[in-house]
């Protein structure tokens, strides 16, 4: 269909985000893994709330169905990660998250002293806080899955009682809830970071301010490759 007056694209085509003056931060696979994991985590927490908070349980009802949703959303949590391993960009970022550099310790000291001057918090593609968060949430998900399976299949490890598994599961669930609230608050306070996770691109000025080591390590052409298809 021909375009209407004043338009620059043919009707029905998908418009790519304007990447002029911006650099690529996340590939499509990385963003999809983040979105899918976030959706599964939210579904898991909401179904847990409907199971354990009395007023919500009465409001929603259908306890067996809610329990099934909770169990399978929890079991499915690692799937986006496992599928993401097929992406070279995703694997490269996992290596970055797993590497703690000298300047990451400087970043943590600056946070502890509330230092906010330019250059006080050096960071690569991911800062020290993001690396600690990623490691913590990955370990927490594994523990939650393990204790959940012990409650689901009570005879799986006879030496560990269902009561003990339930205690650890519930305690860690509250910890995850508070950590995710903190993670969300940080994201809401940084629109440019959210834009990078949504479109894959951030401004060079933001990268130079928040992640200066990333640009230095990757060189002057860091992240400047153009997308090879419409952004999801």
MIDOSE-1310 file (N, C-alpha, C; in nm, 2 decimals, decimal comma, always signed):
residues 232
xxxx	+0,09/-0,12/+0,00/+0,00/+0,00/+0,00/+0,09/+0,12/+0,00; +0,06/+0,23/-0,08/+0,14/+0,35/-0,08/+0,13/+0,42/+0,05; +0,23/+0,50/+0,07/+0,24/+0,58/+0,20/+0,15/+0,70/+0,18; +0,10/+0,75/+0,30/+0,01/+0,86/+0,30/+0,09/+0,99/+0,29
xxxx	+0,02/+1,10/+0,27/+0,09/+1,23/+0,25/+0,17/+1,26/+0,38; +0,29/+1,30/+0,37/+0,37/+1,34/+0,48/+0,45/+1,23/+0,55; +0,42/+1,11/+0,51/+0,49/+1,00/+0,57/+0,62/+0,97/+0,49; +0,72/+0,90/+0,55/+0,84/+0,87/+0,49/+0,86/+0,72/+0,47
xxxx	+0,77/+0,64/+0,52/+0,78/+0,49/+0,51/+0,65/+0,44/+0,45; +0,65/+0,33/+0,39/+0,53/+0,27/+0,33/+0,45/+0,21/+0,44; +0,32/+0,23/+0,43/+0,22/+0,18/+0,53/+0,24/+0,03/+0,56; +0,24/-0,01/+0,69/+0,25/-0,15/+0,72/+0,39/-0,19/+0,75
xxxx	+0,49/-0,10/+0,73/+0,63/-0,14/+0,76/+0,66/-0,10/+0,91; +0,75/-0,18/+0,97/+0,79/-0,15/+1,10/+0,91/-0,05/+1,10; +0,89/+0,05/+1,18/+0,99/+0,16/+1,19/+1,10/+0,12/+1,29; +1,22/+0,13/+1,25/+1,33/+0,10/+1,34/+1,35/+0,22/+1,43
xxxx	+1,40/+0,20/+1,56/+1,43/+0,31/+1,64/+1,54/+0,40/+1,58; +1,54/+0,53/+1,61/+1,65/+0,62/+1,56/+1,77/+0,59/+1,64; +1,88/+0,54/+1,57/+2,00/+0,50/+1,64/+2,11/+0,60/+1,61; +2,08/+0,71/+1,55/+2,18/+0,82/+1,52/+2,23/+0,87/+1,66
xxxx	+2,37/+0,87/+1,67/+2,43/+0,92/+1,79/+2,42/+0,82/+1,91; +2,38/+0,70/+1,88/+2,36/+0,60/+1,99/+2,45/+0,48/+1,96; +2,48/+0,40/+2,06/+2,56/+0,28/+2,05/+2,48/+0,16/+2,10; +2,51/+0,05/+2,04/+2,44/-0,07/+2,07/+2,49/-0,13/+2,20
xxxx	+2,40/-0,15/+2,30/+2,43/-0,21/+2,43/+2,39/-0,36/+2,44; +2,27/-0,39/+2,39/+2,22/-0,53/+2,41/+2,17/-0,58/+2,27; +2,20/-0,70/+2,25/+2,15/-0,77/+2,13/+2,00/-0,82/+2,15; +1,94/-0,86/+2,05/+1,80/-0,90/+2,06/+1,78/-1,02/+2,16
xxxx	+1,87/-1,11/+2,15/+1,87/-1,23/+2,23/+1,88/-1,19/+2,38; +1,96/-1,10/+2,41/+1,98/-1,06/+2,55/+1,86/-0,99/+2,61; +1,79/-0,91/+2,53/+1,67/-0,84/+2,57/+1,56/-0,94/+2,59; +1,55/-1,04/+2,50/+1,44/-1,14/+2,51/+1,46/-1,23/+2,63
xxxx	+1,58/-1,26/+2,66/+1,61/-1,34/+2,78/+1,57/-1,26/+2,91; +1,60/-1,13/+2,91/+1,57/-1,05/+3,02/+1,42/-1,04/+3,04; +1,34/-1,01/+2,93/+1,20/-1,00/+2,93/+1,13/-1,13/+2,98; +1,17/-1,24/+2,92/+1,11/-1,37/+2,95/+1,14/-1,41/+3,10
xxxx	+1,26/-1,39/+3,14/+1,29/-1,42/+3,28/+1,21/-1,33/+3,38; +1,20/-1,20/+3,34/+1,12/-1,11/+3,43/+0,98/-1,15/+3,43; +0,92/-1,19/+3,32/+0,78/-1,23/+3,32/+0,76/-1,36/+3,40; +0,85/-1,45/+3,39/+0,83/-1,58/+3,47/+0,85/-1,55/+3,62
xxxx	+0,95/-1,46/+3,65/+0,97/-1,43/+3,79/+0,85/-1,36/+3,85; +0,79/-1,27/+3,77/+0,67/-1,20/+3,82/+0,55/-1,29/+3,84; +0,53/-1,38/+3,74/+0,43/-1,48/+3,75/+0,45/-1,57/+3,87; +0,57/-1,61/+3,90/+0,60/-1,69/+4,01/+0,57/-1,62/+4,14
xxxx	+0,61/-1,50/+4,15/+0,59/-1,42/+4,28/+0,44/-1,39/+4,30; +0,37/-1,36/+4,19/+0,23/-1,33/+4,20/+0,15/-1,45/+4,24; +0,18/-1,57/+4,18/+0,11/-1,69/+4,22/+0,14/-1,73/+4,36; +0,27/-1,71/+4,41/+0,31/-1,73/+4,54/+0,23/-1,65/+4,64
xxxx	+0,21/-1,52/+4,61/+0,13/-1,43/+4,69/-0,01/-1,48/+4,70; -0,07/-1,53/+4,59/-0,21/-1,58/+4,59/-0,22/-1,71/+4,67; -0,11/-1,77/+4,70/-0,11/-1,90/+4,77/-0,09/-1,87/+4,92; -0,01/-1,77/+4,96/+0,03/-1,76/+5,10/-0,03/-1,64/+5,17
xxxx	-0,08/-1,54/+5,09/-0,15/-1,42/+5,16/-0,30/-1,44/+5,16; -0,35/-1,46/+5,28/-0,49/-1,50/+5,30/-0,59/-1,42/+5,22; -0,60/-1,29/+5,23/-0,70/-1,21/+5,15/-0,69/-1,23/+5,00; -0,56/-1,24/+4,95/-0,55/-1,27/+4,80/-0,59/-1,41/+4,77
xxxx	-0,56/-1,51/+4,86/-0,61/-1,64/+4,83/-0,76/-1,65/+4,82; -0,83/-1,58/+4,91/-0,97/-1,58/+4,91/-1,03/-1,51/+4,79; -0,96/-1,41/+4,75/-1,01/-1,33/+4,63/-0,99/-1,41/+4,50; -0,88/-1,47/+4,49/-0,85/-1,55/+4,36/-0,91/-1,68/+4,36
xxxx	-0,90/-1,76/+4,47/-0,96/-1,89/+4,48/-0,88/-1,98/+4,39; -0,94/-2,09/+4,34/-0,88/-2,19/+4,25/-0,73/-2,23/+4,29; -0,72/-2,26/+4,42/-0,59/-2,29/+4,47/-0,51/-2,40/+4,39; -0,57/-2,51/+4,36/-0,49/-2,61/+4,28/-0,43/-2,55/+4,15
xxxx	-0,51/-2,47/+4,08/-0,47/-2,41/+3,95/-0,35/-2,31/+3,98; -0,37/-2,23/+4,08/-0,26/-2,13/+4,12/-0,14/-2,20/+4,16; -0,15/-2,31/+4,23/-0,03/-2,39/+4,27/+0,04/-2,45/+4,15; -0,04/-2,50/+4,05/+0,02/-2,55/+3,93/+0,10/-2,44/+3,85
xxxx	+0,04/-2,32/+3,84/+0,10/-2,21/+3,78/+0,23/-2,17/+3,85; +0,23/-2,17/+3,98/+0,35/-2,14/+4,06/+0,46/-2,24/+4,04; +0,42/-2,37/+4,04/+0,52/-2,47/+4,02/+0,59/-2,47/+3,88; +0,51/-2,46/+3,78/+0,57/-2,46/+3,65/+0,63/-2,33/+3,60
xxxx	+0,59/-2,22/+3,66/+0,66/-2,09/+3,63/+0,80/-2,10/+3,70; +0,80/-2,16/+3,82/+0,93/-2,17/+3,89/+1,03/-2,27/+3,82; +0,97/-2,38/+3,77/+1,05/-2,48/+3,70/+1,11/-2,42/+3,57; +1,03/-2,33/+3,51/+1,06/-2,28/+3,38/+1,16/-2,16/+3,38
xxxx	+1,19/-2,11/+3,50/+1,28/-1,99/+3,52/+1,41/-2,00/+3,44; +1,48/-2,12/+3,45/+1,61/-2,12/+3,38/+1,60/-2,14/+3,23; +1,48/-2,16/+3,17/+1,47/-2,19/+3,03/+1,52/-2,07/+2,95; +1,48/-1,94/+2,97/+1,53/-1,83/+2,89/+1,68/-1,82/+2,89
xxxx	+1,74/-1,85/+3,01/+1,89/-1,85/+3,02/+1,95/-1,95/+2,93; +1,90/-2,08/+2,94/+1,95/-2,19/+2,86/+1,94/-2,16/+2,71; +1,82/-2,11/+2,67/+1,80/-2,08/+2,53/+1,90/-1,96/+2,49; +1,92/-1,87/+2,58/+2,01/-1,76/+2,55/+2,15/-1,79/+2,52
xxxx	+2,19/-1,91/+2,57/+2,33/-1,96/+2,55/+2,36/-1,98/+2,41; +2,26/-1,99/+2,32/+2,29/-2,00/+2,18/+2,34/-1,87/+2,12; +2,33/-1,76/+2,19/+2,37/-1,63/+2,14/+2,51/-1,60/+2,18; +2,59/-1,56/+2,09/+2,73/-1,53/+2,12/+2,74/-1,40/+2,20
xxxx	+2,65/-1,30/+2,18/+2,64/-1,18/+2,25/+2,61/-1,21/+2,40; +2,51/-1,30/+2,42/+2,47/-1,33/+2,55/+2,58/-1,40/+2,63; +2,65/-1,49/+2,56/+2,76/-1,56/+2,63/+2,88/-1,46/+2,66; +2,90/-1,36/+2,58/+3,00/-1,26/+2,60/+2,97/-1,18/+2,73
xxxx	+2,84/-1,15/+2,74/+2,80/-1,07/+2,86/+2,80/-1,15/+2,98; +2,78/-1,28/+2,97/+2,79/-1,37/+3,09/+2,94/-1,37/+3,14; +3,03/-1,37/+3,05/+3,17/-1,36/+3,08/+3,21/-1,23/+3,15; +3,15/-1,12/+3,10/+3,17/-0,99/+3,17/+3,11/-0,99/+3,31
xxxx	+2,99/-1,05/+3,33/+2,93/-1,05/+3,46/+3,01/-1,14/+3,56; +3,08/-1,23/+3,51/+3,15/-1,33/+3,59/+3,30/-1,28/+3,62; +3,33/-1,16/+3,57/+3,47/-1,11/+3,59/+3,47/-0,99/+3,67; +3,53/-1,00/+3,79/+3,54/-0,89/+3,89/+3,67/-0,82/+3,87
xxxx	+3,67/-0,70/+3,82/+3,80/-0,62/+3,80/+3,84/-0,54/+3,92; +3,96/-0,48/+3,91/+4,01/-0,39/+4,02/+3,92/-0,27/+4,03; +3,87/-0,21/+3,92/+3,79/-0,09/+3,93/+3,65/-0,12/+3,98; +3,61/-0,25/+3,98/+3,48/-0,28/+4,05/+3,49/-0,26/+4,20
xxxx	+3,60/-0,29/+4,25/+3,62/-0,27/+4,40/+3,62/-0,12/+4,43; +3,68/-0,04/+4,33/+3,67/+0,10/+4,35/+3,53/+0,15/+4,34; +3,45/+0,09/+4,25/+3,31/+0,13/+4,24/+3,24/+0,10/+4,37; +3,26/-0,01/+4,43/+3,19/-0,05/+4,56/+3,24/+0,05/+4,67
xxxx	+3,37/+0,08/+4,68/+3,41/+0,18/+4,78/+3,35/+0,31/+4,76; +3,33/+0,36/+4,64/+3,27/+0,49/+4,61/+3,12/+0,48/+4,65; +3,05/+0,37/+4,63/+2,91/+0,36/+4,67/+2,90/+0,37/+4,82; +2,99/+0,30/+4,89/+2,99/+0,29/+5,04/+3,02/+0,43/+5,10
xxxx	+3,10/+0,51/+5,03/+3,13/+0,65/+5,07/+3,04/+0,75/+5,01; +2,94/+0,70/+4,93/+2,85/+0,79/+4,86/+2,92/+0,89/+4,77; +3,02/+0,84/+4,71/+3,10/+0,93/+4,62/+3,02/+0,93/+4,48; +2,99/+1,05/+4,44/+2,92/+1,06/+4,31/+2,99/+1,16/+4,21
xxxx	+3,11/+1,19/+4,24/+3,18/+1,28/+4,14/+3,22/+1,20/+4,02; +3,24/+1,27/+3,90/+3,27/+1,21/+3,78/+3,40/+1,13/+3,79; +3,40/+1,00/+3,75/+3,51/+0,92/+3,76/+3,52/+0,84/+3,89; +3,44/+0,87/+3,99/+3,44/+0,81/+4,12/+3,40/+0,66/+4,11
xxxx	+3,31/+0,63/+4,01/+3,25/+0,50/+4,00/+3,28/+0,44/+3,87; +3,40/+0,40/+3,84/+3,44/+0,34/+3,71/+3,37/+0,20/+3,69; +3,32/+0,18/+3,57/+3,25/+0,05/+3,54/+3,27/+0,02/+3,40; +3,28/-0,12/+3,38/+3,28/-0,17/+3,24/+3,14/-0,17/+3,19
xxxx	+3,10/-0,27/+3,10/+2,97/-0,27/+3,05/+2,87/-0,29/+3,16; +2,91/-0,36/+3,27/+2,83/-0,38/+3,39/+2,91/-0,33/+3,51; +2,84/-0,26/+3,60/+2,91/-0,21/+3,72/+2,91/-0,32/+3,82; +2,98/-0,30/+3,93/+3,00/-0,40/+4,03/+2,86/-0,44/+4,10
xxxx	+2,77/-0,34/+4,11/+2,64/-0,38/+4,17/+2,56/-0,47/+4,08; +2,57/-0,45/+3,95/+2,50/-0,53/+3,86/+2,56/-0,67/+3,86; +2,69/-0,68/+3,87/+2,75/-0,81/+3,87/+2,71/-0,89/+4,00; +2,71/-0,82/+4,11/+2,67/-0,89/+4,24/+2,52/-0,93/+4,23
xxxx	+2,44/-0,84/+4,18/+2,30/-0,87/+4,16/+2,28/-1,00/+4,08; +2,35/-1,00/+3,96/+2,33/-1,11/+3,87/+2,37/-1,25/+3,94; +2,48/-1,24/+4,01/+2,53/-1,36/+4,07/+2,44/-1,41/+4,18; +2,39/-1,31/+4,26/+2,30/-1,34/+4,37/+2,16/-1,40/+4,32
xxxx	+2,11/-1,33/+4,22/+1,97/-1,38/+4,17/+1,99/-1,52/+4,11; +2,10/-1,54/+4,04/+2,12/-1,68/+3,98/+2,13/-1,78/+4,09; +2,20/-1,76/+4,19/+2,21/-1,85/+4,30/+2,08/-1,87/+4,37; +2,00/-1,76/+4,39/+1,87/-1,77/+4,46/+1,77/-1,85/+4,38
xxxx	+1,77/-1,83/+4,25/+1,68/-1,91/+4,17/+1,71/-2,06/+4,18; +1,84/-2,10/+4,18/+1,88/-2,24/+4,19/+1,83/-2,30/+4,33; +1,85/-2,22/+4,43/+1,81/-2,26/+4,57/+1,65/-2,27/+4,57; +1,58/-2,18/+4,51/+1,44/-2,18/+4,51/+1,39/-2,30/+4,44
xxxx	+1,45/-2,33/+4,32/+1,41/-2,45/+4,25/+1,43/-2,58/+4,33; +1,55/-2,59/+4,39/+1,58/-2,71/+4,47/+1,49/-2,73/+4,58; +1,46/-2,62/+4,66/+1,37/-2,64/+4,77/+1,22/-2,66/+4,72; +1,19/-2,60/+4,61/+1,06/-2,62/+4,56/+1,04/-2,77/+4,51
xxxx	+1,14/-2,83/+4,45/+1,13/-2,97/+4,41/+1,13/-3,06/+4,53; +1,20/-3,02/+4,64/+1,19/-3,10/+4,76/+1,05/-3,10/+4,83; +0,98/-2,99/+4,81/+0,84/-2,98/+4,86/+0,75/-3,05/+4,77; +0,78/-3,05/+4,64/+0,69/-3,11/+4,54/+0,71/-3,26/+4,54
xxxx	+0,83/-3,31/+4,55/+0,86/-3,45/+4,55/+0,92/-3,48/+4,69; +0,84/-3,51/+4,79/+0,89/-3,52/+4,93/+0,99/-3,63/+4,95; +0,99/-3,73/+4,87/+1,08/-3,84/+4,89/+1,21/-3,82/+4,81; +1,24/-3,71/+4,75/+1,35/-3,69/+4,67/+1,48/-3,70/+4,75
xxxx	+1,49/-3,63/+4,86/+1,60/-3,64/+4,95/+1,55/-3,66/+5,09; +1,54/-3,79/+5,14/+1,48/-3,82/+5,27/+1,54/-3,75/+5,39; +1,67/-3,72/+5,38/+1,74/-3,66/+5,49/+1,70/-3,51/+5,51; +1,64/-3,45/+5,41/+1,59/-3,31/+5,43/+1,44/-3,31/+5,44
xxxx	+1,39/-3,26/+5,55/+1,24/-3,26/+5,57/+1,17/-3,16/+5,48; +1,05/-3,18/+5,46/+0,97/-3,08/+5,38/+0,96/-2,95/+5,46; +0,95/-2,95/+5,59/+0,95/-2,83/+5,67/+1,07/-2,75/+5,66; +1,19/-2,81/+5,65/+1,31/-2,74/+5,63/+1,32/-2,67/+5,50
xxxx	+1,28/-2,75/+5,40/+1,27/-2,69/+5,26/+1,18/-2,58/+5,25; +1,06/-2,59/+5,31/+0,96/-2,48/+5,31/+1,01/-2,36/+5,38; +1,08/-2,37/+5,49/+1,14/-2,26/+5,56/+1,24/-2,18/+5,48; +1,33/-2,25/+5,41/+1,43/-2,19/+5,33/+1,36/-2,12/+5,21
xxxx	+1,27/-2,19/+5,15/+1,20/-2,15/+5,03/+1,12/-2,01/+5,06; +1,05/-2,01/+5,17/+0,97/-1,89/+5,21/+1,06/-1,78/+5,24; +1,17/-1,80/+5,32/+1,26/-1,70/+5,36/+1,33/-1,63/+5,24; +1,37/-1,72/+5,15/+1,44/-1,67/+5,03/+1,34/-1,60/+4,93
xxxx	+1,22/-1,64/+4,93/+1,12/-1,57/+4,85/+1,10/-1,43/+4,89; +1,10/-1,40/+5,03/+1,09/-1,27/+5,07/+1,21/-1,19/+5,04; +1,33/-1,25/+5,05/+1,45/-1,18/+5,01/+1,45/-1,14/+4,86; +1,41/-1,24/+4,78/+1,40/-1,21/+4,63/+1,31/-1,09/+4,61
xxxx	+1,20/-1,09/+4,68/+1,10/-0,99/+4,66/+1,16/-0,85/+4,69; +1,23/-0,84/+4,80/+1,28/-0,71/+4,84/+1,40/-0,67/+4,74; +1,48/-0,77/+4,70/+1,58/-0,74/+4,60/+1,53/-0,69/+4,47; +1,42/-0,76/+4,42/+1,36/-0,72/+4,30/+1,30/-0,58/+4,30
xxxx	+1,24/-0,55/+4,42/+1,19/-0,41/+4,44/+1,30/-0,31/+4,43; +1,41/-0,34/+4,49/+1,53/-0,25/+4,47/+1,58/-0,24/+4,33; +1,58/-0,35/+4,26/+1,62/-0,35/+4,12/+1,53/-0,27/+4,03; +1,40/-0,28/+4,06/+1,30/-0,21/+3,98/+1,31/-0,06/+4,01
xxxx	+1,33/-0,02/+4,14/+1,35/+0,12/+4,17/+1,47/+0,18/+4,10; +1,58/+0,11/+4,09/+1,70/+0,16/+4,02/+1,67/+0,18/+3,88; +1,59/+0,08/+3,82/+1,56/+0,09/+3,68/+1,47/+0,21/+3,65; +1,37/+0,23/+3,74/+1,28/+0,34/+3,72/+1,35/+0,48/+3,73
xxxx	+1,46/+0,48/+3,80/+1,54/+0,60/+3,82/+1,64/+0,63/+3,71; +1,65/+0,54/+3,61/+1,75/+0,55/+3,50/+1,68/+0,52/+3,37; +1,61/+0,62/+3,31/+1,54/+0,60/+3,18/+1,63/+0,56/+3,07; +1,75/+0,60/+3,07/+1,84/+0,56/+2,96/+1,87/+0,41/+2,97
xxxx	+1,89/+0,36/+3,09/+1,92/+0,22/+3,10/+1,80/+0,14/+3,06; +1,68/+0,19/+3,09/+1,55/+0,12/+3,04/+1,54/+0,12/+2,89; +1,58/+0,23/+2,83/+1,58/+0,24/+2,69/+1,67/+0,14/+2,62; +1,79/+0,13/+2,69/+1,89/+0,03/+2,63/+1,84/-0,11/+2,64
xxxx	+1,76/-0,15/+2,75/+1,71/-0,28/+2,76/+1,59/-0,30/+2,66; +1,52/-0,19/+2,63/+1,40/-0,20/+2,55/+1,44/-0,20/+2,40; +1,53/-0,11/+2,36/+1,56/-0,10/+2,22/+1,70/-0,15/+2,18; +1,78/-0,17/+2,28/+1,92/-0,22/+2,25/+2,02/-0,11/+2,24
xxxx	+1,98/+0,02/+2,24/+2,07/+0,13/+2,21/+2,06/+0,23/+2,33; +2,18/+0,29/+2,36/+2,19/+0,40/+2,46/+2,27/+0,51/+2,40; +2,27/+0,63/+2,46/+2,34/+0,74/+2,41/+2,49/+0,72/+2,45; +2,58/+0,77/+2,36/+2,72/+0,76/+2,39/+2,76/+0,84/+2,52
xxxx	+2,69/+0,96/+2,54/+2,72/+1,04/+2,66/+2,68/+0,96/+2,79; +2,57/+0,89/+2,79/+2,53/+0,80/+2,90/+2,63/+0,70/+2,93; +2,68/+0,63/+2,82/+2,78/+0,52/+2,84/+2,91/+0,58/+2,89; +2,95/+0,70/+2,84/+3,07/+0,76/+2,89/+3,06/+0,80/+3,04
xxxx	+2,94/+0,84/+3,08/+2,92/+0,88/+3,22/+2,91/+0,76/+3,31; +2,83/+0,66/+3,27/+2,80/+0,55/+3,37/+2,89/+0,43/+3,35; +2,94/+0,41/+3,23/+3,02/+0,29/+3,20/+3,14/+0,32/+3,11; +3,23/+0,41/+3,16/+3,34/+0,46/+3,08/+3,44/+0,35/+3,04
xxxx	+3,46/+0,25/+3,13/+3,55/+0,14/+3,10/+3,50/+0,06/+2,98; +3,37/+0,05/+2,96/+3,31/-0,03/+2,86/+3,36/+0,02/+2,72; +3,35/+0,15/+2,70/+3,39/+0,21/+2,58/+3,54/+0,20/+2,56; +3,62/+0,22/+2,67/+3,77/+0,20/+2,65/+3,81/+0,06/+2,62
xxxx	+3,74/-0,04/+2,68/+3,78/-0,18/+2,65/+3,74/-0,22/+2,51; +3,62/-0,17/+2,47/+3,57/-0,21/+2,34/+3,63/-0,13/+2,22; +3,69/-0,02/+2,25/+3,75/+0,07/+2,15/+3,65/+0,17/+2,09; +3,69/+0,25/+2,00/+3,61/+0,36/+1,95/+3,48/+0,32/+1,88
xxxx	+3,48/+0,20/+1,83/+3,37/+0,15/+1,75/+3,27/+0,06/+1,83; +3,28/+0,08/+1,96/+3,20/-0,01/+2,05/+3,05/+0,01/+2,02; +2,99/-0,11/+1,99/+2,84/-0,11/+1,98/+2,78/-0,03/+1,87; +2,86/+0,01/+1,76/+2,81/+0,09/+1,66/+2,75/+0,02/+1,54
xxxx	+2,75/-0,12/+1,55/+2,69/-0,19/+1,44/+2,54/-0,17/+1,43; +2,49/-0,16/+1,31/+2,35/-0,14/+1,29/+2,27/-0,27/+1,31; +2,14/-0,25/+1,35/+2,05/-0,37/+1,36/+2,03/-0,43/+1,23; +2,02/-0,57/+1,23/+1,99/-0,64/+1,10/+1,85/-0,67/+1,08
xxxx	+1,76/-0,61/+1,16/+1,62/-0,64/+1,14/+1,54/-0,55/+1,23; +1,40/-0,55/+1,22/+1,32/-0,47/+1,30/+1,34/-0,50/+1,45; +1,34/-0,40/+1,53/+1,35/-0,43/+1,68/+1,22/-0,48/+1,73; +1,23/-0,58/+1,82/+1,11/-0,64/+1,88/+1,05/-0,54/+1,99
